[in-house]
Amino acid sequence: GYCKNENLFLKNNRVKRAKIILYDTPISVGQNSTKIKDKPIIIYENKIELKDTMDEQKFSFIINTRDDNLFSSPFIMIQLIILDVYPGTQYDNTAISEIKVYGEYVD
């Protein structure tokens, strides 16, 4: 939700359910550009349920990537699809204040 303050949090829609899709994406890096060189492959897909709170909410999962990455770490694209919302009291838009993504590579 829009977490600037409780009033704005309640006035705007908040994400209730969402689908997270992670893609292992082969890239090529040039001197002035980075390009996707092949079709991304879905490596994780799951639905999440969020509480109607301004508190930080955490989700964790384990993924497997392809072995043919150009770098020591894979390039992962993340897609978040909003499936349902908690309705706002005034506005019909859905706000997300912040998303943090952390990863750890385990060989």
Buried (B, 14 or more C-beta within 10 A) or exposed (E): BBBEEEEBBBBBBBBBBBEBBBBBBBBEEEEEEEEEEEEBEEBBEEEBEBEEEBEEEEEEEEEEBEEEBEEEEBBBEEEEEEEEBBEBEEEEEBBBEEEEEEEEEEE
